[in-house]
Amino acid sequence: MDLSSASIKDIVLNPMQTELIPTNYIIEVPPGYEAQVRPRSGLALKHNIGIINSPGTIDADYRGEMKILLTNFGKESYIVKFGDRIAQLVISRVEKADLQIVDKLSETKRSSGGFGHTGI
């Protein structure tokens, strides 16, 4: 679902600035699920506007208003107005892991290689 700005006042996002944008949405996420706040592709493409902690996670035990950490990654100021669609919300299942401390991990072909290790 789309999330919109609920700020009555215009919010100016200057270049490389992050603001907390209210939505007036309060939800109850069922246990075993999370809500993920994601950026809108059109804002990213046209105005370099994104979400600094994307995807933002709303845990099942949170009961406050959803607010969006909107960031201007561009070179020009951007104005957020009341009702502007600024983010998207996705509800996803969350699996709880049973972590264990071990002395040794199993071997794989990749091992600890990362960040480009597997090629293009």
DRENDO-191444 format. One record per atom (N, C-alpha, C): residue number from 1; residue in one letter; chain; atom name; z, x, y. Coordinates in steps of 0.001 Angstrom, whole numbers, plus 500000, padded with zeros to 6 digits. Example, Ala and Ser with C-alpha at 12.3 -4.5 7.8 and 13.67 -1.06 7.14 Angstrom:
+-----+--------+--------+-------+--------+--------+--------+
: num : residu : chaine : atome :     up :   east :  north :
+-----+--------+--------+-------+--------+--------+--------+
:   1 :      A :      A :     N : 507800 : 513190 : 494310 :
:   1 :      A :      A :    CA : 507800 : 512300 : 495500 :
:   1 :      A :      A :     C : 507800 : 513200 : 496700 :
:   2 :      S :      A :     N : 507080 : 512850 : 497750 :
:   2 :      S :      A :    CA : 507140 : 513670 : 498940 :
:   2 :      S :      A :     C : 507870 : 512900 : 500030 :
+-----+--------+--------+-------+--------+--------+--------+
//
This chain:
+-----+--------+--------+-------+--------+--------+--------+
: num : residu : chaine : atome :     up :   east :  north :
+-----+--------+--------+-------+--------+--------+--------+
:   1 :      M :      A :     N : 500000 : 500837 : 498821 :
:   1 :      M :      A :    CA : 500000 : 500000 : 500000 :
:   1 :      M :      A :     C : 500000 : 500875 : 501231 :
:   2 :      D :      A :     N : 499452 : 500360 : 502310 :
:   2 :      D :      A :    CA : 499465 : 501102 : 503573 :
:   2 :      D :      A :     C : 500798 : 500927 : 504278 :
:   3 :      L :      A :     N : 501240 : 501978 : 504943 :
:   3 :      L :      A :    CA : 502432 : 501931 : 505785 :
:   3 :      L :      A :     C : 501997 : 502098 : 507236 :
:   4 :      S :      A :     N : 502575 : 501288 : 508110 :
:   4 :      S :      A :    CA : 502193 : 501293 : 509521 :
:   4 :      S :      A :     C : 503356 : 501694 : 510402 :
:   5 :      S :      A :     N : 503020 : 502195 : 511580 :
:   5 :      S :      A :    CA : 504044 : 502535 : 512567 :
:   5 :      S :      A :     C : 504693 : 501267 : 513096 :
:   6 :      A :      A :     N : 506016 : 501262 : 513161 :
:   6 :      A :      A :    CA : 506751 : 500137 : 513724 :
:   6 :      A :      A :     C : 507360 : 500501 : 515075 :
:   7 :      S :      A :     N : 506969 : 501646 : 515622 :
:   7 :      S :      A :    CA : 507503 : 502068 : 516920 :
:   7 :      S :      A :     C : 506868 : 501236 : 518031 :
:   8 :      I :      A :     N : 507700 : 500586 : 518825 :
:   8 :      I :      A :    CA : 507207 : 499796 : 519963 :
:   8 :      I :      A :     C : 506566 : 500721 : 520991 :
:   9 :      K :      A :     N : 507152 : 501890 : 521181 :
:   9 :      K :      A :    CA : 506609 : 502868 : 522128 :
:   9 :      K :      A :     C : 505565 : 503730 : 521432 :
:  10 :      D :      A :     N : 504519 : 504114 : 522166 :
:  10 :      D :      A :    CA : 503551 : 505070 : 521648 :
:  10 :      D :      A :     C : 504262 : 506390 : 521352 :
:  11 :      I :      A :     N : 503861 : 507046 : 520285 :
:  11 :      I :      A :    CA : 504422 : 508352 : 519936 :
:  11 :      I :      A :     C : 503303 : 509372 : 520050 :
:  12 :      V :      A :     N : 503485 : 510360 : 520914 :
:  12 :      V :      A :    CA : 502487 : 511404 : 521097 :
:  12 :      V :      A :     C : 502814 : 512556 : 520157 :
:  13 :      L :      A :     N : 501852 : 512886 : 519303 :
:  13 :      L :      A :    CA : 501964 : 514045 : 518425 :
:  13 :      L :      A :     C : 501129 : 515168 : 519028 :
:  14 :      N :      A :     N : 501792 : 516153 : 519568 :
:  14 :      N :      A :    CA : 501091 : 517304 : 520112 :
:  14 :      N :      A :     C : 500692 : 518231 : 518967 :
:  15 :      P :      A :     N : 499758 : 519141 : 519182 :
:  15 :      P :      A :    CA : 499344 : 520056 : 518127 :
:  15 :      P :      A :     C : 500537 : 520769 : 517488 :
:  16 :      M :      A :     N : 500534 : 520824 : 516164 :
:  16 :      M :      A :    CA : 501557 : 521478 : 515343 :
:  16 :      M :      A :     C : 502948 : 520868 : 515533 :
:  17 :      Q :      A :     N : 503013 : 519608 : 515886 :
:  17 :      Q :      A :    CA : 504276 : 518896 : 516079 :
:  17 :      Q :      A :     C : 504445 : 517858 : 514979 :
:  18 :      T :      A :     N : 505696 : 517667 : 514544 :
:  18 :      T :      A :    CA : 506049 : 516662 : 513551 :
:  18 :      T :      A :     C : 507012 : 515664 : 514184 :
:  19 :      E :      A :     N : 506778 : 514384 : 513953 :
:  19 :      E :      A :    CA : 507657 : 513329 : 514442 :
:  19 :      E :      A :     C : 508009 : 512397 : 513287 :
:  20 :      L :      A :     N : 509202 : 511822 : 513370 :
:  20 :      L :      A :    CA : 509661 : 510852 : 512383 :
:  20 :      L :      A :     C : 509244 : 509462 : 512862 :
:  21 :      I :      A :     N : 508326 : 508836 : 512143 :
:  21 :      I :      A :    CA : 507752 : 507557 : 512559 :
:  21 :      I :      A :     C : 508402 : 506420 : 511767 :
:  22 :      P :      A :     N : 509006 : 505437 : 512450 :
:  22 :      P :      A :    CA : 509619 : 504307 : 511753 :
:  22 :      P :      A :     C : 508560 : 503363 : 511192 :
:  23 :      T :      A :     N : 508908 : 502676 : 510093 :
:  23 :      T :      A :    CA : 507984 : 501696 : 509500 :
:  23 :      T :      A :     C : 508573 : 500289 : 509439 :
:  24 :      N :      A :     N : 509883 : 500165 : 509564 :
:  24 :      N :      A :    CA : 510613 : 498898 : 509389 :
:  24 :      N :      A :     C : 510587 : 498398 : 507946 :
:  25 :      Y :      A :     N : 510107 : 499219 : 507010 :
:  25 :      Y :      A :    CA : 510119 : 498841 : 505596 :
:  25 :      Y :      A :     C : 511370 : 499392 : 504924 :
:  26 :      I :      A :     N : 512046 : 498520 : 504191 :
:  26 :      I :      A :    CA : 513172 : 498916 : 503350 :
:  26 :      I :      A :     C : 512855 : 498348 : 501970 :
:  27 :      I :      A :     N : 512841 : 499227 : 500962 :
:  27 :      I :      A :    CA : 512477 : 498778 : 499615 :
:  27 :      I :      A :     C : 513564 : 499171 : 498626 :
:  28 :      E :      A :     N : 513561 : 498514 : 497478 :
:  28 :      E :      A :    CA : 514442 : 498881 : 496380 :
:  28 :      E :      A :     C : 513551 : 499292 : 495213 :
:  29 :      V :      A :     N : 513516 : 500599 : 494970 :
:  29 :      V :      A :    CA : 512700 : 501140 : 493889 :
:  29 :      V :      A :     C : 513493 : 501010 : 492590 :
:  30 :      P :      A :     N : 512895 : 500461 : 491527 :
:  30 :      P :      A :    CA : 513620 : 500293 : 490264 :
:  30 :      P :      A :     C : 514020 : 501645 : 489659 :
:  31 :      P :      A :     N : 515120 : 501680 : 488936 :
:  31 :      P :      A :    CA : 515497 : 502913 : 488229 :
:  31 :      P :      A :     C : 514355 : 503360 : 487307 :
:  32 :      G :      A :     N : 514145 : 504669 : 487242 :
:  32 :      G :      A :    CA : 513060 : 505205 : 486439 :
:  32 :      G :      A :     C : 511747 : 505311 : 487185 :
:  33 :      Y :      A :     N : 511765 : 504957 : 488480 :
:  33 :      Y :      A :    CA : 510570 : 505028 : 489311 :
:  33 :      Y :      A :     C : 510895 : 505749 : 490615 :
:  34 :      E :      A :     N : 509854 : 506142 : 491331 :
:  34 :      E :      A :    CA : 509982 : 506689 : 492678 :
:  34 :      E :      A :     C : 508860 : 506117 : 493523 :
:  35 :      A :      A :     N : 509047 : 506107 : 494821 :
:  35 :      A :      A :    CA : 507969 : 505777 : 495743 :
:  35 :      A :      A :     C : 507483 : 507090 : 496337 :
:  36 :      Q :      A :     N : 506173 : 507286 : 496345 :
:  36 :      Q :      A :    CA : 505577 : 508491 : 496907 :
:  36 :      Q :      A :     C : 504836 : 508125 : 498185 :
:  37 :      V :      A :     N : 505178 : 508809 : 499273 :
:  37 :      V :      A :    CA : 504520 : 508607 : 500562 :
:  37 :      V :      A :     C : 503437 : 509668 : 500684 :
:  38 :      R :      A :     N : 502213 : 509204 : 500879 :
:  38 :      R :      A :    CA : 501067 : 510111 : 500929 :
:  38 :      R :      A :     C : 500286 : 509929 : 502230 :
:  39 :      P :      A :     N : 499570 : 510980 : 502648 :
:  39 :      P :      A :    CA : 498770 : 510874 : 503874 :
:  39 :      P :      A :     C : 497541 : 509992 : 503681 :
:  40 :      R :      A :     N : 496999 : 509537 : 504777 :
:  40 :      R :      A :    CA : 495757 : 508771 : 504759 :
:  40 :      R :      A :     C : 494594 : 509737 : 504970 :
:  41 :      S :      A :     N : 493586 : 509643 : 504121 :
:  41 :      S :      A :    CA : 492474 : 510595 : 504173 :
:  41 :      S :      A :     C : 491684 : 510502 : 505479 :
:  42 :      G :      A :     N : 491538 : 509306 : 506028 :
:  42 :      G :      A :    CA : 490800 : 509162 : 507278 :
:  42 :      G :      A :     C : 491485 : 509854 : 508442 :
:  43 :      L :      A :     N : 492812 : 509740 : 508518 :
:  43 :      L :      A :    CA : 493556 : 510441 : 509580 :
:  43 :      L :      A :     C : 493437 : 511944 : 509412 :
:  44 :      A :      A :     N : 493462 : 512405 : 508168 :
:  44 :      A :      A :    CA : 493345 : 513839 : 507910 :
:  44 :      A :      A :     C : 491961 : 514358 : 508314 :
:  45 :      L :      A :     N : 490927 : 513652 : 507902 :
:  45 :      L :      A :    CA : 489559 : 514088 : 508178 :
:  45 :      L :      A :     C : 489215 : 514019 : 509664 :
:  46 :      K :      A :     N : 489532 : 512898 : 510296 :
:  46 :      K :      A :    CA : 489102 : 512669 : 511677 :
:  46 :      K :      A :     C : 490016 : 513292 : 512722 :
:  47 :      H :      A :     N : 491338 : 513430 : 512412 :
:  47 :      H :      A :    CA : 492281 : 513853 : 513447 :
:  47 :      H :      A :     C : 493234 : 514973 : 513013 :
:  48 :      N :      A :     N : 493097 : 515473 : 511786 :
:  48 :      N :      A :    CA : 493994 : 516519 : 511267 :
:  48 :      N :      A :     C : 495453 : 516072 : 511242 :
:  49 :      I :      A :     N : 495677 : 514798 : 510954 :
:  49 :      I :      A :    CA : 497026 : 514241 : 510883 :
:  49 :      I :      A :     C : 497415 : 514127 : 509411 :
:  50 :      G :      A :     N : 498599 : 514639 : 509071 :
:  50 :      G :      A :    CA : 499057 : 514595 : 507692 :
:  50 :      G :      A :     C : 500561 : 514413 : 507608 :
:  51 :      I :      A :     N : 501076 : 514554 : 506415 :
:  51 :      I :      A :    CA : 502511 : 514419 : 506161 :
:  51 :      I :      A :     C : 503018 : 515775 : 505698 :
:  52 :      I :      A :     N : 503954 : 516334 : 506429 :
:  52 :      I :      A :    CA : 504403 : 517705 : 506213 :
:  52 :      I :      A :     C : 505001 : 517917 : 504829 :
:  53 :      N :      A :     N : 505656 : 516931 : 504258 :
:  53 :      N :      A :    CA : 506283 : 517070 : 502937 :
:  53 :      N :      A :     C : 505551 : 516234 : 501885 :
:  54 :      S :      A :     N : 504244 : 516240 : 501960 :
:  54 :      S :      A :    CA : 503437 : 515373 : 501098 :
:  54 :      S :      A :     C : 503387 : 515875 : 499663 :
:  55 :      P :      A :     N : 503581 : 515006 : 498668 :
:  55 :      P :      A :    CA : 504004 : 513630 : 498888 :
:  55 :      P :      A :     C : 505504 : 513557 : 499134 :
:  56 :      G :      A :     N : 505901 : 512718 : 500042 :
:  56 :      G :      A :    CA : 507324 : 512468 : 500271 :
:  56 :      G :      A :     C : 507856 : 511562 : 499175 :
:  57 :      T :      A :     N : 509057 : 511827 : 498718 :
:  57 :      T :      A :    CA : 509639 : 511046 : 497623 :
:  57 :      T :      A :     C : 510756 : 510154 : 498118 :
:  58 :      I :      A :     N : 510709 : 508892 : 497711 :
:  58 :      I :      A :    CA : 511799 : 507951 : 497962 :
:  58 :      I :      A :     C : 512409 : 507635 : 496604 :
:  59 :      D :      A :     N : 513636 : 508072 : 496411 :
:  59 :      D :      A :    CA : 514319 : 507902 : 495136 :
:  59 :      D :      A :     C : 514785 : 506458 : 494949 :
:  60 :      A :      A :     N : 515071 : 506101 : 493696 :
:  60 :      A :      A :    CA : 515479 : 504737 : 493355 :
:  60 :      A :      A :     C : 516810 : 504337 : 493995 :
:  61 :      D :      A :     N : 517644 : 505296 : 494365 :
:  61 :      D :      A :    CA : 518949 : 504933 : 494939 :
:  61 :      D :      A :     C : 518943 : 504896 : 496467 :
:  62 :      Y :      A :     N : 517799 : 505135 : 497113 :
:  62 :      Y :      A :    CA : 517732 : 505105 : 498581 :
:  62 :      Y :      A :     C : 517559 : 503671 : 499066 :
:  63 :      R :      A :     N : 518327 : 503292 : 500081 :
:  63 :      R :      A :    CA : 518270 : 501926 : 500599 :
:  63 :      R :      A :     C : 518010 : 501858 : 502107 :
:  64 :      G :      A :     N : 517654 : 502958 : 502726 :
:  64 :      G :      A :    CA : 517406 : 502950 : 504162 :
:  64 :      G :      A :     C : 515941 : 502683 : 504490 :
:  65 :      E :      A :     N : 515661 : 502661 : 505779 :
:  65 :      E :      A :    CA : 514294 : 502444 : 506250 :
:  65 :      E :      A :     C : 513407 : 503630 : 505869 :
:  66 :      M :      A :     N : 512192 : 503330 : 505432 :
:  66 :      M :      A :    CA : 511214 : 504391 : 505192 :
:  66 :      M :      A :     C : 510708 : 504880 : 506539 :
:  67 :      K :      A :     N : 510804 : 506176 : 506736 :
:  67 :      K :      A :    CA : 510263 : 506808 : 507931 :
:  67 :      K :      A :     C : 509326 : 507918 : 507480 :
:  68 :      I :      A :     N : 508274 : 508131 : 508237 :
:  68 :      I :      A :    CA : 507217 : 509044 : 507834 :
:  68 :      I :      A :     C : 507257 : 510304 : 508697 :
:  69 :      L :      A :     N : 507277 : 511473 : 508046 :
:  69 :      L :      A :    CA : 507223 : 512758 : 508754 :
:  69 :      L :      A :     C : 505761 : 513099 : 509031 :
:  70 :      L :      A :     N : 505229 : 512536 : 510110 :
:  70 :      L :      A :    CA : 503816 : 512699 : 510448 :
:  70 :      L :      A :     C : 503640 : 513978 : 511257 :
:  71 :      T :      A :     N : 502642 : 514773 : 510879 :
:  71 :      T :      A :    CA : 502398 : 516058 : 511538 :
:  71 :      T :      A :     C : 500969 : 516131 : 512055 :
:  72 :      N :      A :     N : 500825 : 516687 : 513247 :
:  72 :      N :      A :    CA : 499515 : 516935 : 513831 :
:  72 :      N :      A :     C : 499147 : 518387 : 513543 :
:  73 :      F :      A :     N : 498241 : 518610 : 512591 :
:  73 :      F :      A :    CA : 497794 : 519948 : 512237 :
:  73 :      F :      A :     C : 496582 : 520370 : 513064 :
:  74 :      G :      A :     N : 496180 : 519515 : 513989 :
:  74 :      G :      A :    CA : 494981 : 519771 : 514788 :
:  74 :      G :      A :     C : 495262 : 520521 : 516081 :
:  75 :      K :      A :     N : 494237 : 520545 : 516936 :
:  75 :      K :      A :    CA : 494308 : 521276 : 518211 :
:  75 :      K :      A :     C : 494412 : 520338 : 519404 :
:  76 :      E :      A :     N : 494333 : 519015 : 519164 :
:  76 :      E :      A :    CA : 494420 : 518033 : 520240 :
:  76 :      E :      A :     C : 495553 : 517061 : 519961 :
:  77 :      S :      A :     N : 496158 : 516530 : 521019 :
:  77 :      S :      A :    CA : 497227 : 515545 : 520866 :
:  77 :      S :      A :     C : 496675 : 514273 : 520219 :
:  78 :      Y :      A :     N : 497552 : 513579 : 519511 :
:  78 :      Y :      A :    CA : 497179 : 512330 : 518856 :
:  78 :      Y :      A :     C : 498261 : 511306 : 519171 :
:  79 :      I :      A :     N : 497858 : 510084 : 519504 :
:  79 :      I :      A :    CA : 498816 : 509037 : 519861 :
:  79 :      I :      A :     C : 498926 : 508036 : 518720 :
:  80 :      V :      A :     N : 500170 : 507820 : 518251 :
:  80 :      V :      A :    CA : 500457 : 506822 : 517223 :
:  80 :      V :      A :     C : 500936 : 505565 : 517939 :
:  81 :      K :      A :     N : 500251 : 504458 : 517708 :
:  81 :      K :      A :    CA : 500589 : 503185 : 518351 :
:  81 :      K :      A :     C : 501204 : 502221 : 517331 :
:  82 :      F :      A :     N : 501908 : 501226 : 517841 :
:  82 :      F :      A :    CA : 502493 : 500186 : 516997 :
:  82 :      F :      A :     C : 501413 : 499567 : 516118 :
:  83 :      G :      A :     N : 501667 : 499494 : 514821 :
:  83 :      G :      A :    CA : 500734 : 498866 : 513897 :
:  83 :      G :      A :     C : 499701 : 499804 : 513302 :
:  84 :      D :      A :     N : 499592 : 501037 : 513824 :
:  84 :      D :      A :    CA : 498642 : 501997 : 513248 :
:  84 :      D :      A :     C : 499031 : 502310 : 511805 :
:  85 :      R :      A :     N : 498067 : 502274 : 510909 :
:  85 :      R :      A :    CA : 498313 : 502662 : 509519 :
:  85 :      R :      A :     C : 498406 : 504182 : 509473 :
:  86 :      I :      A :     N : 499550 : 504693 : 509011 :
:  86 :      I :      A :    CA : 499811 : 506123 : 509101 :
:  86 :      I :      A :     C : 500037 : 506808 : 507750 :
:  87 :      A :      A :     N : 500241 : 506044 : 506690 :
:  87 :      A :      A :    CA : 500527 : 506635 : 505378 :
:  87 :      A :      A :     C : 500242 : 505613 : 504297 :
:  88 :      Q :      A :     N : 500310 : 506075 : 503052 :
:  88 :      Q :      A :    CA : 500149 : 505200 : 501900 :
:  88 :      Q :      A :     C : 501371 : 505351 : 501002 :
:  89 :      L :      A :     N : 501684 : 504296 : 500274 :
:  89 :      L :      A :    CA : 502836 : 504292 : 499376 :
:  89 :      L :      A :     C : 502365 : 504003 : 497959 :
:  90 :      V :      A :     N : 502810 : 504828 : 497020 :
:  90 :      V :      A :    CA : 502487 : 504666 : 495603 :
:  90 :      V :      A :     C : 503801 : 504644 : 494836 :
:  91 :      I :      A :     N : 503933 : 503702 : 493917 :
:  91 :      I :      A :    CA : 505114 : 503648 : 493057 :
:  91 :      I :      A :     C : 504743 : 504287 : 491722 :
:  92 :      S :      A :     N : 505554 : 505259 : 491270 :
:  92 :      S :      A :    CA : 505256 : 505993 : 490040 :
:  92 :      S :      A :     C : 506487 : 506092 : 489154 :
:  93 :      R :      A :     N : 506239 : 506104 : 487851 :
:  93 :      R :      A :    CA : 507312 : 506317 : 486873 :
:  93 :      R :      A :     C : 507778 : 507769 : 486963 :
:  94 :      V :      A :     N : 509078 : 507970 : 486776 :
:  94 :      V :      A :    CA : 509672 : 509303 : 486798 :
:  94 :      V :      A :     C : 510299 : 509574 : 485439 :
:  95 :      E :      A :     N : 509959 : 510694 : 484863 :
:  95 :      E :      A :    CA : 510560 : 511103 : 483590 :
:  95 :      E :      A :     C : 511698 : 512068 : 483879 :
:  96 :      K :      A :     N : 512844 : 511846 : 483269 :
:  96 :      K :      A :    CA : 513975 : 512760 : 483419 :
:  96 :      K :      A :     C : 513875 : 513829 : 482339 :
:  97 :      A :      A :     N : 513918 : 515070 : 482758 :
:  97 :      A :      A :    CA : 513824 : 516193 : 481823 :
:  97 :      A :      A :     C : 515217 : 516589 : 481349 :
:  98 :      D :      A :     N : 515277 : 517027 : 480115 :
:  98 :      D :      A :    CA : 516510 : 517565 : 479550 :
:  98 :      D :      A :     C : 516368 : 519084 : 479556 :
:  99 :      L :      A :     N : 516876 : 519728 : 480608 :
:  99 :      L :      A :    CA : 516734 : 521175 : 480766 :
:  99 :      L :      A :     C : 517729 : 521915 : 479885 :
: 100 :      Q :      A :     N : 517255 : 523016 : 479316 :
: 100 :      Q :      A :    CA : 518109 : 523833 : 478466 :
: 100 :      Q :      A :     C : 517974 : 525291 : 478876 :
: 101 :      I :      A :     N : 519072 : 526019 : 478847 :
: 101 :      I :      A :    CA : 519067 : 527449 : 479121 :
: 101 :      I :      A :     C : 518739 : 528167 : 477814 :
: 102 :      V :      A :     N : 517734 : 529047 : 477859 :
: 102 :      V :      A :    CA : 517335 : 529802 : 476667 :
: 102 :      V :      A :     C : 517224 : 531282 : 477019 :
: 103 :      D :      A :     N : 517263 : 532124 : 476019 :
: 103 :      D :      A :    CA : 517135 : 533565 : 476228 :
: 103 :      D :      A :     C : 515683 : 534017 : 476280 :
: 104 :      K :      A :     N : 514783 : 533245 : 475638 :
: 104 :      K :      A :    CA : 513383 : 533654 : 475565 :
: 104 :      K :      A :     C : 512492 : 532412 : 475545 :
: 105 :      L :      A :     N : 511308 : 532539 : 476169 :
: 105 :      L :      A :    CA : 510318 : 531453 : 476167 :
: 105 :      L :      A :     C : 509217 : 531773 : 475174 :
: 106 :      S :      A :     N : 508511 : 530756 : 474726 :
: 106 :      S :      A :    CA : 507387 : 530983 : 473821 :
: 106 :      S :      A :     C : 506260 : 531689 : 474573 :
: 107 :      E :      A :     N : 505434 : 532431 : 473835 :
: 107 :      E :      A :    CA : 504316 : 533172 : 474422 :
: 107 :      E :      A :     C : 503100 : 532260 : 474565 :
: 108 :      T :      A :     N : 502320 : 532489 : 475635 :
: 108 :      T :      A :    CA : 501043 : 531795 : 475835 :
: 108 :      T :      A :     C : 500006 : 532821 : 476273 :
: 109 :      K :      A :     N : 498732 : 532446 : 476219 :
: 109 :      K :      A :    CA : 497663 : 533349 : 476664 :
: 109 :      K :      A :     C : 497814 : 533664 : 478153 :
: 110 :      R :      A :     N : 498178 : 532689 : 478944 :
: 110 :      R :      A :    CA : 498317 : 532874 : 480393 :
: 110 :      R :      A :     C : 499596 : 533618 : 480747 :
: 111 :      S :      A :     N : 500659 : 533360 : 480021 :
: 111 :      S :      A :    CA : 501976 : 533963 : 480248 :
: 111 :      S :      A :     C : 502447 : 533677 : 481667 :
: 112 :      S :      A :     N : 502783 : 534701 : 482434 :
: 112 :      S :      A :    CA : 503310 : 534475 : 483784 :
: 112 :      S :      A :     C : 502238 : 534600 : 484855 :
: 113 :      G :      A :     N : 500955 : 534709 : 484455 :
: 113 :      G :      A :    CA : 499875 : 534818 : 485430 :
: 113 :      G :      A :     C : 499712 : 533508 : 486207 :
: 114 :      G :      A :     N : 499565 : 533618 : 487505 :
: 114 :      G :      A :    CA : 499407 : 532429 : 488337 :
: 114 :      G :      A :     C : 498608 : 532726 : 489586 :
: 115 :      F :      A :     N : 498421 : 531743 : 490429 :
: 115 :      F :      A :    CA : 497724 : 531874 : 491705 :
: 115 :      F :      A :     C : 496378 : 532586 : 491546 :
: 116 :      G :      A :     N : 495462 : 531942 : 490827 :
: 116 :      G :      A :    CA : 494128 : 532475 : 490650 :
: 116 :      G :      A :     C : 493941 : 533252 : 489371 :
: 117 :      H :      A :     N : 494953 : 533340 : 488566 :
: 117 :      H :      A :    CA : 494904 : 534123 : 487342 :
: 117 :      H :      A :     C : 493850 : 533631 : 486354 :
: 118 :      T :      A :     N : 493589 : 532319 : 486341 :
: 118 :      T :      A :    CA : 492634 : 531774 : 485367 :
: 118 :      T :      A :     C : 491212 : 531776 : 485888 :
: 119 :      G :      A :     N : 490946 : 532293 : 487068 :
: 119 :      G :      A :    CA : 489596 : 532412 : 487589 :
: 119 :      G :      A :     C : 489169 : 531215 : 488414 :
: 120 :      I :      A :     N : 487869 : 531167 : 488672 :
: 120 :      I :      A :    CA : 487308 : 530115 : 489516 :
: 120 :      I :      A :     C : 486886 : 528930 : 488683 :
+-----+--------+--------+-------+--------+--------+--------+
//
